[in-house]
Amino acid sequence: MPRPFTLFTGQWADLPLEEVCRLAAEFGFDGLELACWGDHFEVDKALADPSYLAGRRALLEKYGLKCWAISNHLVGQAVCDNPIDERHQGILPARIWGDGEPEGVRRRAAAEIADTARAAAAFGVDTVVGFTGSSIWHLVAMFPPVPERMVERGYEDFAERWNPVLDVFDAEGVRFAHEVHPSEIAYDYWTTRRALEALDHRPAFGLNFDPSHFVWQDLDPVGFLYDFRDRIYHVDCKEARKRLDGRNGRLGSHL
């Protein structure tokens, strides 16, 4: 069959899932990439309530839609991030945030991503899309000067935290598709290579290709797609636009 076109529901999470289903069907999509926030796909309910997944399936079928991937970007962000602060409190479920103690947040986030693999398998879906977070993204400006060892520790931290999670993905027959994106452990071509090396290229970890994050970095999306063609497990199709007028720069600004 032709490749299915689905709507990622993350940007629609303020709407009930049934309303998103109705709109997606009207727009002509084949299905939904369900986000694990809003009421769209709740991992804890999927594992605790035997009727929950049947209800999600019935709702999709009502509108002639299917699901090939679910996404848990927000919780995945907290697995490796440093620092953990009020930004994370704003995007995480209260049960993951807990008392906000950073290491506790990271450990609960990792456990939730492992549970996301279990929920995806139970739902008949073999791809989970998401972020990894990064303990070294805050070093990206490279000043004060960053010793190479600090960067290496970041990839060691990534491997230590994600390998046990990926063991669950392997056990469940599910793959993780990391969205290469600024603020993550892999945000461009070279950091993607390094992240794959850190995990010894294990098949459970692949990539979600989204060219919009490459355009504004002046990276070649086509070259990336070709070189990592065996690791592209999912694709998000959106574009980016550059407005470089001498005042707007590559980094934008907080203002």
Backbone hydrogen bonds in HBPLUS format (Angstrom, degrees):
<---DONOR---> <-ACCEPTOR-->    atom                        ^
c    i                          cat <-CA-CA->   ^        H-A-AA   ^      H-
h    n   atom  resd res      DA  || num        DHA   H-A  angle D-A-AA Bond
n    s   type  num  typ     dist DA aas  dist angle  dist       angle   num
A0030-ASP N   A0005-PHE O   2.73 MM  25  5.42 155.7  1.79 165.6 172.9     1
A0007-LEU N   A0031-GLY O   3.08 MM  24  6.57 150.7  2.17 139.7 141.9     2
A0033-GLU N   A0007-LEU O   2.96 MM  26  5.82 165.5  1.98 125.1 128.2     3
A0009-THR N   A0033-GLU O   3.06 MM  24  6.19 165.9  2.08 159.7 158.0     4
A0012-TRP N   A0009-THR O   2.87 MM   3  5.07 152.8  1.95 110.7 119.4     5
A0015-LEU N   A0012-TRP O   2.96 MM   3  5.77 165.7  1.98 124.9 129.4     6
A0019-GLU N   A0016-PRO O   3.03 MM   3  5.47 123.5  2.36 108.4 121.9     7
A0020-VAL N   A0016-PRO O   3.20 MM   4  6.61 154.7  2.27 151.1 158.6     8
A0021-CYS N   A0017-LEU O   2.83 MM   4  6.12 158.0  1.88 157.7 164.2     9
A0022-ARG N   A0018-GLU O   2.97 MM   4  6.21 160.4  2.01 147.7 152.4    10
A0023-LEU N   A0019-GLU O   3.02 MM   4  6.25 164.2  2.05 148.9 152.7    11
A0024-ALA N   A0020-VAL O   2.84 MM   4  5.97 168.0  1.85 154.3 158.0    12
A0025-ALA N   A0021-CYS O   2.97 MM   4  6.10 161.0  2.01 151.7 156.4    13
A0026-GLU N   A0022-ARG O   3.08 MM   4  6.31 155.9  2.14 144.4 151.1    14
A0027-PHE N   A0023-LEU O   2.85 MM   4  6.12 148.0  1.95 150.2 160.0    15
A0028-GLY N   A0024-ALA O   3.10 MM   4  6.30 120.2  2.47 136.8 150.7    16
A0029-PHE N   A0024-ALA O   3.07 MM   5  5.52 159.0  2.12 157.8 154.3    17
A0028-GLY N   A0025-ALA O   3.19 MM   3  5.19 146.2  2.31  97.3 107.1    18
A0066-LYS N   A0030-ASP O   3.19 MM  36  6.52 138.7  2.37 124.7 136.4    19
A0032-LEU N   A0066-LYS O   2.90 MM  34  6.41 144.8  2.03 161.7 173.0    20
A0071-SER N   A0034-LEU O   2.75 MM  37  6.04 156.7  1.81 155.2 156.7    21
A0036-CYS N   A0071-SER O   2.82 MM  35  5.96 141.1  1.97 170.8 175.3    22
A0046-ALA N   A0042-GLU O   2.91 MM   4  6.14 153.7  1.98 153.6 162.3    23
A0047-LEU N   A0043-VAL O   3.17 MM   4  6.44 144.8  2.30 149.7 156.8    24
A0048-ALA N   A0044-ASP O   3.05 MM   4  6.11 136.1  2.25 138.7 150.9    25
A0049-ASP N   A0045-LYS O   2.92 MM   4  5.45 164.4  1.94 147.4 148.9    26
A0052-TYR N   A0049-ASP O   3.01 MM   3  5.43 157.6  2.06 117.0 123.9    27
A0055-GLY N   A0051-SER O   3.02 MM   4  6.18 147.6  2.13 145.5 154.2    28
A0055-GLY N   A0052-TYR O   3.06 MM   3  5.14 119.8  2.43  95.9 110.9    29
A0056-ARG N   A0052-TYR O   3.02 MM   4  6.44 148.5  2.12 148.1 157.1    30
A0057-ARG N   A0053-LEU O   2.93 MM   4  6.20 164.2  1.96 152.6 156.4    31
A0058-ALA N   A0054-ALA O   2.96 MM   4  6.12 160.9  2.00 145.3 150.8    32
A0059-LEU N   A0055-GLY O   3.04 MM   4  6.19 151.6  2.12 142.4 149.6    33
A0060-LEU N   A0056-ARG O   3.06 MM   4  6.37 161.0  2.10 152.1 156.4    34
A0061-GLU N   A0057-ARG O   2.89 MM   4  6.12 167.8  1.90 156.8 160.6    35
A0062-LYS N   A0058-ALA O   2.93 MM   4  6.05 145.2  2.05 141.6 150.7    36
A0063-TYR N   A0060-LEU O   3.07 MM   3  5.55 139.4  2.24 108.3 118.4    37
A0065-LEU N   A0060-LEU O   2.90 MM   5  4.89 171.9  1.91 139.5 137.3    38
A0064-GLY N   A0061-GLU O   3.04 MM   3  4.78 166.3  2.06 103.2 106.9    39
A0070-ILE N   A0127-THR O   3.22 MM  57  6.72 155.4  2.28 156.6 161.1    40
A0129-VAL N   A0070-ILE O   2.84 MM  59  6.21 159.4  1.88 149.2 155.9    41
A0072-ASN N   A0129-VAL O   2.84 MM  57  6.32 153.7  1.91 169.6 172.7    42
A0076-GLY N   A0072-ASN O   3.19 MM   4  6.19 158.7  2.23 146.5 152.8    43
A0077-GLN N   A0073-HIS O   2.99 MM   4  6.16 142.8  2.13 148.7 157.1    44
A0078-ALA N   A0075-VAL O   3.02 MM   3  5.57 141.2  2.17 113.3 122.7    45
A0079-VAL N   A0076-GLY O   3.12 MM   3  5.44 161.1  2.16 112.0 117.9    46
A0088-HIS N   A0085-ASP O   2.94 MM   3  5.67 131.0  2.19 119.9 130.0    47
A0089-GLN N   A0085-ASP O   3.31 MM   4  6.73 153.8  2.38 143.4 151.0    48
A0090-GLY N   A0086-GLU O   3.15 MM   4  6.31 143.5  2.29 139.5 147.2    49
A0091-ILE N   A0088-HIS O   3.00 MM   3  5.29 148.8  2.10 106.6 115.7    50
A0092-LEU N   A0088-HIS O   2.96 MM   4  5.95 138.9  2.13 160.5 170.5    51
A0096-ILE N   A0093-PRO O   2.92 MM   3  5.38 142.7  2.07 111.7 122.5    52
A0097-TRP N   A0093-PRO O   3.02 MM   4  6.35 161.2  2.05 157.1 163.2    53
A0098-GLY N   A0094-ALA O   2.85 MM   4  5.86 168.1  1.86 152.0 155.6    54
A0100-GLY N   A0097-TRP O   2.87 MM   3  5.27 152.8  1.94 143.2 142.4    55
A0104-GLY N   A0101-GLU O   3.02 MM   3  5.46 117.8  2.42 113.2 128.5    56
A0105-VAL N   A0101-GLU O   2.99 MM   4  6.23 153.8  2.06 155.8 163.9    57
A0106-ARG N   A0102-PRO O   2.99 MM   4  6.32 161.9  2.02 154.7 159.0    58
A0107-ARG N   A0103-GLU O   3.00 MM   4  6.20 160.5  2.04 148.6 153.5    59
A0108-ARG N   A0104-GLY O   2.95 MM   4  6.12 161.7  1.98 149.5 154.6    60
A0109-ALA N   A0105-VAL O   2.87 MM   4  6.01 153.8  1.94 149.4 157.3    61
A0110-ALA N   A0106-ARG O   2.95 MM   4  6.18 157.9  2.00 147.1 152.7    62
A0111-ALA N   A0107-ARG O   3.02 MM   4  6.25 158.6  2.06 146.1 151.7    63
A0112-GLU N   A0108-ARG O   2.97 MM   4  6.17 146.9  2.08 141.4 150.4    64
A0113-ILE N   A0109-ALA O   2.97 MM   4  6.30 151.1  2.05 150.4 157.9    65
A0114-ALA N   A0110-ALA O   3.04 MM   4  6.34 156.3  2.10 147.6 154.0    66
A0115-ASP N   A0111-ALA O   2.93 MM   4  6.21 152.1  2.01 141.0 149.2    67
A0116-THR N   A0112-GLU O   2.79 MM   4  6.06 134.0  2.01 137.6 151.1    68
A0117-ALA N   A0113-ILE O   3.19 MM   4  6.60 144.1  2.33 143.6 150.9    69
A0117-ALA N   A0114-ALA O   3.15 MM   3  5.31 125.2  2.47  97.7 110.5    70
A0118-ARG N   A0114-ALA O   3.28 MM   4  6.72 153.7  2.36 142.6 149.4    71
A0119-ALA N   A0115-ASP O   2.81 MM   4  6.11 158.9  1.86 152.0 157.8    72
A0120-ALA N   A0116-THR O   2.82 MM   4  5.95 158.4  1.87 147.1 153.3    73
A0121-ALA N   A0117-ALA O   2.99 MM   4  6.17 163.8  2.01 149.2 153.2    74
A0122-ALA N   A0118-ARG O   3.03 MM   4  6.26 157.6  2.08 145.3 151.6    75
A0123-PHE N   A0119-ALA O   2.98 MM   4  6.17 133.2  2.20 139.3 152.1    76
A0123-PHE N   A0120-ALA O   3.01 MM   3  4.97 128.5  2.28  94.6 109.1    77
A0125-VAL N   A0120-ALA O   2.87 MM   5  5.00 171.0  1.88 147.9 144.8    78
A0124-GLY N   A0121-ALA O   3.06 MM   3  5.04 155.8  2.12 101.3 108.9    79
A0175-ARG N   A0126-ASP O   2.88 MM  49  6.08 162.4  1.92 138.8 142.2    80
A0128-VAL N   A0175-ARG O   2.91 MM  47  6.26 163.3  1.93 167.1 172.7    81
A0177-ALA N   A0128-VAL O   2.76 MM  49  6.03 165.7  1.78 154.8 158.5    82
A0130-GLY N   A0177-ALA O   3.11 MM  47  6.38 153.5  2.18 148.5 146.9    83
A0179-GLU N   A0130-GLY O   2.92 MM  49  5.84 161.0  1.95 153.8 158.2    84
A0139-LEU N   A0136-ILE O   2.93 MM   3  5.41 161.8  1.96 116.4 122.2    85
A0140-VAL N   A0137-TRP O   2.98 MM   3  5.44 162.9  2.01 126.8 126.9    86
A0142-MET N   A0139-LEU O   2.81 MM   3  5.47 158.3  1.86 126.6 133.9    87
A0150-MET N   A0147-PRO O   2.93 MM   3  5.54 138.4  2.11 115.2 125.5    88
A0152-GLU N   A0148-GLU O   3.04 MM   4  6.39 163.0  2.07 154.8 159.8    89
A0153-ARG N   A0149-ARG O   2.91 MM   4  6.10 153.4  1.99 145.7 152.6    90
A0154-GLY N   A0150-MET O   3.18 MM   4  6.49 140.2  2.35 137.3 147.4    91
A0154-GLY N   A0151-VAL O   2.98 MM   3  5.10 124.8  2.29  97.5 112.3    92
A0155-TYR N   A0151-VAL O   3.31 MM   4  6.81 147.6  2.42 148.5 155.9    93
A0156-GLU N   A0152-GLU O   2.96 MM   4  6.28 150.1  2.05 149.5 158.9    94
A0157-ASP N   A0153-ARG O   2.84 MM   4  6.00 156.8  1.89 147.1 153.2    95
A0158-PHE N   A0154-GLY O   3.01 MM   4  6.24 155.8  2.07 141.1 147.6    96
A0159-ALA N   A0155-TYR O   3.03 MM   4  6.21 161.6  2.06 142.8 146.8    97
A0160-GLU N   A0156-GLU O   2.91 MM   4  6.13 161.9  1.94 151.8 157.1    98
A0161-ARG N   A0157-ASP O   3.01 MM   4  6.18 152.1  2.09 149.4 156.2    99
A0162-TRP N   A0158-PHE O   2.91 MM   4  5.94 157.0  1.96 151.1 157.9   100
A0163-ASN N   A0159-ALA O   2.97 MM   4  5.58 160.8  2.01 143.0 147.2   101
A0166-LEU N   A0162-TRP O   2.82 MM   4  6.05 161.4  1.86 160.4 166.0   102
A0167-ASP N   A0163-ASN O   2.94 MM   4  6.19 134.1  2.15 144.8 157.1   103
A0168-VAL N   A0165-VAL O   3.01 MM   3  5.41 129.7  2.28 105.0 117.0   104
A0169-PHE N   A0165-VAL O   3.22 MM   4  6.69 151.4  2.31 140.7 149.0   105
A0170-ASP N   A0166-LEU O   2.88 MM   4  6.15 160.8  1.91 150.1 154.0   106
A0171-ALA N   A0167-ASP O   3.01 MM   4  6.24 158.6  2.06 141.7 147.7   107
A0172-GLU N   A0168-VAL O   2.93 MM   4  6.15 142.9  2.07 147.6 157.4   108
A0172-GLU N   A0169-PHE O   3.17 MM   3  5.15 125.0  2.49  93.9 107.8   109
A0173-GLY N   A0169-PHE O   2.95 MM   4  6.01 114.8  2.39 141.7 157.9   110
A0174-VAL N   A0169-PHE O   2.97 MM   5  4.95 169.6  1.98 145.8 146.1   111
A0173-GLY N   A0170-ASP O   3.16 MM   3  5.13 151.6  2.25  99.8 108.4   112
A0176-PHE N   A0204-ALA O   2.79 MM  28  6.01 177.3  1.79 172.3 171.3   113
A0206-GLY N   A0176-PHE O   2.78 MM  30  5.98 171.7  1.78 174.9 175.0   114
A0178-HIS N   A0206-GLY O   2.92 MM  28  6.09 160.2  1.96 129.9 126.1   115
A0208-ASN N   A0178-HIS O   2.73 MM  30  5.28 160.5  1.76 124.6 121.8   116
A0181-HIS N   A0186-ALA O   3.26 MM   5  6.76 140.9  2.43 140.8 137.7   117
A0184-GLU N   A0181-HIS O   3.08 MM   3  5.80 143.2  2.22 148.3 151.5   118
A0192-THR N   A0188-ASP O   3.10 MM   4  6.06 139.8  2.27 138.2 148.2   119
A0193-ARG N   A0189-TYR O   3.14 MM   4  6.53 156.7  2.20 147.4 153.1   120
A0194-ARG N   A0190-TRP O   3.01 MM   4  6.28 159.0  2.05 146.3 152.2   121
A0195-ALA N   A0191-THR O   2.93 MM   4  6.02 153.5  2.00 139.8 146.5   122
A0196-LEU N   A0192-THR O   3.07 MM   4  6.28 164.5  2.10 153.4 156.6   123
A0197-GLU N   A0193-ARG O   3.03 MM   4  6.27 155.0  2.09 146.1 153.3   124
A0198-ALA N   A0194-ARG O   2.91 MM   4  6.12 151.1  1.99 145.7 153.7   125
A0199-LEU N   A0195-ALA O   3.30 MM   4  6.60 136.9  2.50 140.6 150.3   126
A0199-LEU N   A0196-LEU O   3.25 MM   3  5.32 134.4  2.47  96.5 108.0   127
A0201-HIS N   A0196-LEU O   2.81 MM   5  4.95 161.9  1.85 160.9 154.7   128
A0200-ASP N   A0197-GLU O   2.91 MM   3  4.84 161.9  1.94 109.2 112.3   129
A0202-ARG N   A0199-LEU O   3.23 MM   3  5.99 150.8  2.32 118.1 123.3   130
A0205-PHE N   A0202-ARG O   3.24 MM   3  6.14 167.3  2.26 126.7 129.6   131
A0207-LEU N   A0231-ARG O   2.71 MM  24  5.69 157.6  1.76 172.1 165.5   132
A0233-TYR N   A0207-LEU O   2.87 MM  26  5.65 152.8  1.95 149.2 158.0   133
A0209-PHE N   A0234-HIS O   2.93 MM  25  6.38 157.7  1.98 153.0 148.9   134
A0236-ASP N   A0209-PHE O   2.91 MM  27  6.11 161.0  1.95 144.3 150.0   135
A0213-HIS N   A0210-ASP O   3.28 MM   3  6.27 157.3  2.34 128.6 131.2   136
A0214-PHE N   A0211-PRO O   2.93 MM   3  5.20 153.7  2.00 110.2 118.9   137
A0215-VAL N   A0211-PRO O   3.19 MM   4  6.45 151.2  2.28 159.1 166.6   138
A0217-GLN N   A0214-PHE O   3.08 MM   3  5.23 134.4  2.29 101.3 114.4   139
A0219-LEU N   A0214-PHE O   3.09 MM   5  5.05 174.6  2.10 147.9 146.2   140
A0218-ASP N   A0215-VAL O   3.09 MM   3  5.29 162.0  2.12 109.8 114.8   141
A0224-PHE N   A0220-ASP O   3.13 MM   4  6.34 162.0  2.16 154.7 159.7   142
A0225-LEU N   A0221-PRO O   2.94 MM   4  6.09 160.5  1.98 145.2 150.8   143
A0226-TYR N   A0222-VAL O   2.93 MM   4  6.17 153.8  2.00 147.9 154.8   144
A0227-ASP N   A0223-GLY O   2.95 MM   4  6.11 172.7  1.95 153.3 155.3   145
A0228-PHE N   A0224-PHE O   3.00 MM   4  6.03 153.1  2.08 151.6 157.9   146
A0229-ARG N   A0226-TYR O   3.31 MM   3  5.06 159.4  2.36 109.4 107.3   147
A0231-ARG N   A0228-PHE O   2.83 MM   3  5.35 161.3  1.86 121.4 127.7   148
A0252-GLY N   A0249-GLY O   3.15 MM   3  5.26 151.4  2.24 101.9 110.6   149
